[in-house]
Amino acid sequence: MRHASLLHALTTAGLFTGLFGSSLISDASAATADHALAVSVDDFNYIDTSNEPTDQTAAHEKRLRAFMTALRDDVTADRRFELVPSSCTSNCPTEGPALGDRLRAASQAGTQILIIGIVHKRSTLVQVVWTVAVDTTSQRVLFRKFFTFRGDNDEAWQRAERFVSEEVRDRLLESRSQQ
């Protein structure tokens, strides 16, 4: 139920609406082109509505941890970004003004852009990664995007992470160049 509350809160806050329209905001407070962009990546949540008979909770938690570690490692390895450690644990507040509080806390920690998301297993083979980047100062969405991937094994999750990581970093640089 906690995951459903997060999805509802993000949808209510407008973070997952208008997925197919232009979603770059040009007035974000990203760093200038000659400085690293300070990015924080909160742990994504996981929702499984596939109704599969086998409980795969442990396997999904392990894969999600590996996904998040790899995503943060990719941000760290890219010199155009500075990874700011997230202060948010897996029990982050997900309702109403709490999202604003998370953004303010991230901003006070030096984060310019907060990346949040959800991985949703919709069926036996199809999963969706919902990703949102929010400017912590203006609290405006820089971009929101969802990625689908097939499969529920280590290889499928690793491929998905590489693709999501590349797309997220590219979109952050796009938003930065539009300043």
Summary of the structure (lengths in Angstrom):
residues: 179
radius of gyration: 15.6
end to end distance: 39.1
largest distance: 51.9
contacts: 535
relative contact order: 0.23
helix: 38%
strand: 23%
